[in-house]
Amino acid sequence: MDNTHTCTITINDEPVKLLFGSIAGSILVDVVKNQPELVENDFVDEAGCSWILYAGYINQCKVKNITPTYKRSDFVVFLEDAQLTVEGENTLSMIGKTVLGSPYIELSKIPYNGN
């Protein structure tokens, strides 16, 4: 059964499944508490976006009991490359819709700018 809070991206020609569940939500809350500069005026910068992807990856690994092999820097490179093509931009749009559609990640509850 496919659910609305998962998506698959490609890193190094390998499919990487992302799961935006409660584990990812907890990771993001912790990250933003420690690095509030990642979100400013409701805008998440590229570093913040890489954390969102990485949190989804870690969530998937924990649920499936898989040892993570990718680093957050791999997701930074993915984001940089995706911005260069129309196909990549479409993938980023799909990821954004997936994150926003997840019942487990309430971005409005993630504190930013020290709030």
Contacts in CASP RR format, 6 or more apart in sequence:
PFRMAT RR
TARGET T0000
AUTHOR 0000-0000-0000
METHOD contacts of the structure
MODEL  1
MDNTHTCTITINDEPVKLLFGSIAGSILVDVVKNQPELVENDFVDEAGCS
WILYAGYINQCKVKNITPTYKRSDFVVFLEDAQLTVEGENTLSMIGKTVL
GSPYIELSKIPYNGN
4 98 0 8 1.000
4 101 0 8 1.000
4 102 0 8 1.000
5 19 0 8 1.000
5 20 0 8 1.000
5 21 0 8 1.000
5 98 0 8 1.000
5 99 0 8 1.000
5 101 0 8 1.000
5 102 0 8 1.000
5 103 0 8 1.000
5 104 0 8 1.000
5 105 0 8 1.000
6 17 0 8 1.000
6 18 0 8 1.000
6 19 0 8 1.000
6 20 0 8 1.000
6 60 0 8 1.000
6 98 0 8 1.000
7 17 0 8 1.000
7 18 0 8 1.000
7 94 0 8 1.000
7 95 0 8 1.000
7 98 0 8 1.000
8 15 0 8 1.000
8 16 0 8 1.000
8 17 0 8 1.000
8 18 0 8 1.000
9 15 0 8 1.000
9 16 0 8 1.000
9 18 0 8 1.000
9 53 0 8 1.000
9 78 0 8 1.000
9 91 0 8 1.000
9 95 0 8 1.000
10 16 0 8 1.000
11 70 0 8 1.000
11 74 0 8 1.000
11 75 0 8 1.000
11 77 0 8 1.000
11 78 0 8 1.000
12 74 0 8 1.000
16 57 0 8 1.000
16 70 0 8 1.000
17 57 0 8 1.000
17 60 0 8 1.000
18 53 0 8 1.000
18 56 0 8 1.000
18 57 0 8 1.000
18 59 0 8 1.000
18 60 0 8 1.000
18 95 0 8 1.000
18 98 0 8 1.000
19 56 0 8 1.000
19 59 0 8 1.000
19 60 0 8 1.000
19 63 0 8 1.000
20 55 0 8 1.000
20 56 0 8 1.000
20 59 0 8 1.000
20 98 0 8 1.000
20 99 0 8 1.000
20 102 0 8 1.000
20 104 0 8 1.000
20 105 0 8 1.000
21 56 0 8 1.000
21 59 0 8 1.000
21 102 0 8 1.000
21 104 0 8 1.000
21 105 0 8 1.000
22 59 0 8 1.000
22 104 0 8 1.000
23 55 0 8 1.000
23 56 0 8 1.000
23 58 0 8 1.000
23 59 0 8 1.000
23 62 0 8 1.000
23 63 0 8 1.000
24 52 0 8 1.000
24 55 0 8 1.000
24 56 0 8 1.000
24 58 0 8 1.000
24 59 0 8 1.000
24 102 0 8 1.000
24 104 0 8 1.000
24 105 0 8 1.000
25 55 0 8 1.000
25 59 0 8 1.000
25 104 0 8 1.000
25 105 0 8 1.000
25 110 0 8 1.000
27 51 0 8 1.000
27 54 0 8 1.000
27 55 0 8 1.000
27 56 0 8 1.000
27 58 0 8 1.000
27 59 0 8 1.000
28 51 0 8 1.000
28 52 0 8 1.000
28 55 0 8 1.000
28 105 0 8 1.000
28 110 0 8 1.000
29 109 0 8 1.000
29 110 0 8 1.000
29 111 0 8 1.000
31 38 0 8 1.000
31 48 0 8 1.000
31 51 0 8 1.000
31 55 0 8 1.000
32 38 0 8 1.000
32 39 0 8 1.000
32 110 0 8 1.000
32 111 0 8 1.000
32 112 0 8 1.000
33 111 0 8 1.000
33 114 0 8 1.000
35 47 0 8 1.000
36 111 0 8 1.000
36 112 0 8 1.000
36 113 0 8 1.000
36 114 0 8 1.000
38 44 0 8 1.000
38 45 0 8 1.000
38 47 0 8 1.000
38 48 0 8 1.000
38 51 0 8 1.000
38 112 0 8 1.000
39 45 0 8 1.000
39 48 0 8 1.000
39 110 0 8 1.000
39 112 0 8 1.000
39 113 0 8 1.000
40 112 0 8 1.000
40 113 0 8 1.000
42 112 0 8 1.000
44 52 0 8 1.000
46 76 0 8 1.000
46 79 0 8 1.000
46 80 0 8 1.000
47 76 0 8 1.000
49 79 0 8 1.000
50 72 0 8 1.000
50 73 0 8 1.000
50 75 0 8 1.000
50 76 0 8 1.000
50 78 0 8 1.000
50 79 0 8 1.000
51 72 0 8 1.000
52 99 0 8 1.000
53 75 0 8 1.000
53 78 0 8 1.000
53 79 0 8 1.000
53 95 0 8 1.000
54 70 0 8 1.000
54 72 0 8 1.000
54 75 0 8 1.000
57 68 0 8 1.000
57 70 0 8 1.000
57 75 0 8 1.000
58 68 0 8 1.000
60 66 0 8 1.000
61 67 0 8 1.000
61 68 0 8 1.000
79 92 0 8 1.000
81 88 0 8 1.000
82 88 0 8 1.000
82 89 0 8 1.000
82 91 0 8 1.000
82 92 0 8 1.000
83 89 0 8 1.000
83 92 0 8 1.000
99 105 0 8 1.000
99 107 0 8 1.000
100 107 0 8 1.000
END
